[in-house]
Amino acid sequence: MATPTTVVDHTVAPPVRGGYYLAGNADPTADLVGGNFRSLTQYRSLADGYVFPGYDKAWLLKLGRAGIALNMVLELKHYGTTNPGAQTFTVDGVTWSVPAPSMTIQQRPGTTWPRAYGYGQVLAGQCDGLLARALSQYRTMGFGVNIQLASELDTDHEFGTTESGVSYPWAGSDARAVQALTYVVNWFRSRGLPAGTTFSVGAGGFDRACYRRTHPEALMSRLDFLQWNVYATDPGHTALGRFRRTKDWAVADLGPVALSRPVLVAEWGVQVAAFPDQAAWIATVPPALAQLNAERGPRIVRANYFNSGWGTLSPKPAGLAALRAAYATRPFG
């Protein structure tokens, strides 16, 4: 006699990692006490001689070894050193010479345009020494991190770029960046990397066409995460709407490889000028992410609050209390 059976076939997704960034790449250890903080963002320029873990940042090693997932943003943008020109240095017995950065980015009218190593320089192998230095330092850390290439390509390219006197429009800059960052990912992947190393490419996610251009399937096949940043800067901005915006573009525009990747939100925040009660807005984030992750499309797996700039917590104690409460709530808790 046959016995009826019920088979339930499902998987339980792990909690979203709630994370943090403190202005100036500062030590956030004190702010993390008492909260379910499980992720952290940091920013490094490849021009800096101390990429991993960073100058005077032994605390970063402690946090990483304690199980906090690190998102290390590596930028071609030139900062972290007082030397604006060429560099010569030795890495593991090999001497490298790297020319001065030849590109300007973030060319907003009326501002000083930051310098960066050019996409042409990368493709010509002129920045291999910078990559070798970063990799040598990374191997000493003892654990894997996510390497996010660029902070926000859309912010870098919105007003075009200029390399070695040649100007490139936004779309052309996006195309050149995809080529250069593919080179960088392949360069790293062709060498021995610590276990658990993953890669992503940074985007603010505020322009649909740019997001599509910078996430072709060929590049996404080399990456492990989708990424975008999320800010509430207008009283009409809801958590659901802000986190949903770029996800909807991804679902509509990107290919199957891209959509198979989980999402790492390297920055999210709420501007106190738009929302004086930041804590109330932060409290709406857990249900928003729970709803989005139940819908079709890539799942958000990390979300790191950006306690700087637009996201500066004011007053800080109330903001941190709100983050602790949010990260103790499903889908974080």
N, C-alpha and C positions, 0 to 999 in steps of 0.2 A: 504494500500500500504506500503510495507516494505521500510524502509529507510536504505541505507547502512551505516554502522558504522565502524570506524577504532579504534581498541583498541591497545594502546601501553603499553606493560607490561615490565617495566624495573625498576631497582633501580639505584639511583645515589650514588656512593660510596663517603664517606666523604673524605676530603683531607688527604693525608699522613701527619703525624706529624713530622716535622723536628725538630731535637733535638741536644743536645750538651753534652759534658763532658769536664771539665777543669782539667788539670793535678793536681794530689794530692787531688782530691775531693774538690778542692777549690771553693769558692763562685763565680759563673759565672754571677752574676746579672748584672754587668757593661757590660759584653760582649753581653748580651741578648738584651740590649736596642736598639730599632729601628728595630728589626728583628722579623720575624714570628716564633720564637722558641716556640715549644709547647710540648717538651719532654726533659727529662734529665736522664742521667745515673749516678749512684753513686755506690761505692764499699764498702762493710763492711765485716769484719771478725767476725764470731760468737764468737771468743775468746775475742773480744773487749767488755768492759763493757758498751759501748755507741753505740748500733747498730742503733736504731731509735731515733731521726733523725740523731744521730751522735754528737760527742762532739763539743760544740760551733757552732752548725749549725742551729741556729734559722732562718737563711735565707732560709733554705730548706723548712721549714714550710710555710714561706711566698710565695715561688714559688708554692708549692703544692696547697695552698689555693687559689692562683690566677688562677688555672686551668692548670698548666703545669703537664703533666703526668710523674710520677716518675717511673723509672726502678731501683729498689734497688737490687743490686747483693749481695747475702749473700753467703759467702765462708766458707768452712771448713778449708781452709788455715789459718795458725796461724799468725796474725799480729795485730797491733793496741794496743798492751799491752806489757809491759816490763816483764811480768810474763810468763816464758816459761813452768811452771809446772802446777800442779793441781790447781783448783780454788774451793773455797767455798763461796757461796753468798746466800742471801735471796731475794726471789721474792714473793711479795704479801703474806708475812707471812710464806712462805715455804722455808726451807733451802735446798740448792742443793750442792752436791759435784761432780765435774767433773774432771776426771783424766787428766793427761798431754796428749797432742796429741801424737799418736803412729805411724803416717804414714809419709812417705816422698813422695813428688810428684815432677814433673818437673825435673826428674833425668838426665838432660843433662850432658854428660861426661865433666869433667873439671869445673863444677860449684858447688856452694853450694846448696844443695837440700832443698827446703823449707819444713817445717814441717806442718802437717795438722791433724785434727782429723780423725781417721781412719773409713773406711766404716764399719768395724767390730764393732768399738766402737758405731757408730750410731745405728746399728741393735741391739746391746745389751742394748740400752736405756741409755748408759753412757753420751750421749750428750743432753738428754732431758732438763737438766737445762739450757743449752745454748739457746735452742729453747724457753723455758718458759720465759727467760729474754728478748729475742728479742720480743716475742709476747706481753708481758706486756708493753714494751716501745711503740710498734707499735700501740696498742690500744689507747694511749694518743694523737696520732697525729691528729685524727679527720677526716681522709680521707683515701681512699684505694690506694694502689700502686701495681705495678707488682713486685712480689718477684721472682727474677731470681736466681736459685740455681746453684752455681759455675760460674766462669767467663768463662773458656774454658776447658771443660773436655778433649778435644783432646790434648791441650797443657799440661795439668796436667799428662796425661797418656802416652804420646808419647814414653817415654823411660822406661815405666813401673812404678810401685809403690812398696813400701815396707811398710808393717805394722807388727809391733811387731816381726821384724826379718825375716818375710816371704816375699819373692819377688813374684810379680805378673806381668805377661807380659801385653802388651797394651790391648789386647782383654779381658783378665781376669780382668783387672782393670775396663774396661768399664762395664762388667757384674756386678761387685760388686758395682760400682757407681749407676747403675740403681736400684739395690735393696735398697741401702741406701737412695737415693733421693726419691724413692717412699715412703719409711718410713717417711721421713721428710714432704713431701707434705701431706700425710695422717694424720700425727700428727697435722699439722696446720689446715687442713680442718675439723678435728674432734672437733675443739674448735671454740669459737666465734671469727669471723674475721670481721674487718671493711668492710662495704659495698664497693663494687668495687675492692676487692682484687682479683688479678689474679696471675698465676704462669707460669714460664717457666724454662727451663734448658739451661745453657750456653754452647756454642760450637763455636770454631773459624771457623769450617766448612771447614777445609783444607784437610780432609781425608775422602773419601767416605765411606769406610768400617766402620770407627769409627762413622760417622754420622748415618749410618743405625743401628749399634749396640746400640747406646745410645738413639734411638727414637722408641722403640717398642710400639705397639698399647696400651698395658696395661698401660704404663706410660703416653702416650699421652692422654689417656682418663681422666687423672687427671690434665692435663695442659691446658692452655688457649692460648698459643702462641708457634709457632716455633721460633727459634732464630739462627742466625749465624752472624759472624763479617766479614767485607769487607775492604780489604786494597789494594791499588795500590802501589806496591813496585818495579815495573819493567817498563821501558819505553814502553813496549808493552801492558801493562794492560789498558783496556778500562773500563769505568764505566759499560757498558752493560755486558761485559764479566765477570767482578768481581762479580757484584750482581747476575748474572745469574748462576754462577757455582754451588753453593750449592742448589739453587732452582731446577736446573735440576736433581741433585741427589735425592732430596726429591721426586720430581714427579715420577721418575723412580723406587725408592726403597721403599718408605714409604707407609703405609696403609691409608685407607680412613679417619680414625679418625685424624691422623696427618695432612693429606692434607686439612682437614676442618678448621684447625687453621690458623689465620693470622700470619704474620711474624713481629717480632720485631728485628730490627738490632740494637743491643746495642752499637756497635762500627763500624764506617766507617771512612776511612781517606786516605790521599794521601801523600806519602813520598816525601819530597822536594828534596832529592838526586836523585830520579827517575824523578820527574816532578818539575823543578825549578819554573815553572809557575803553582803553585797549583790552582790558581783561574780559570785558563782555564779548568783544569780537573774537578773541582767542578761544573762548568757550564754545564758539560755533564751529570750530575747525574739526574736532573729532567726528561729529555726525556728518559733516560735509565729506570727509575722507571715507567714512564708512559707506556712504551712499555711492560715491564715485567708484570705490573698489568693488562694489556689488554690480556695477554696470559693465557693459561690454568695453573692451579695450585694455590698455596696459594698466597695471596696478601700481599705485604709489606705495613704495616700501620704505622710503626714508624721507623725512621732512625736517629740515634744520632751521630753527628760528634765527633770524639775522638781527642781533641786538647791536645795530649800528645804522647810520644813515636813516632811510625811511622807516626802518623798523625799530629804531631806538626806543627802549622801554622807559616810559616816564609817567608816573614814578616807577623806578626799577623794582622795588620790593613787590608792588602789586602785580607787575608784569611777570616776574618770576613765579609768584604764587599761582598765577593763572596758567603759566606753562606747566608747572608741576601738576596742577589739577587736570589739565588737558591730557598730559602724557600718562596719567593714571587711568584714563578713560578709553574704552574701545573706540577705534581699532588700535590705539597705542598700548593700552594697558593689557 
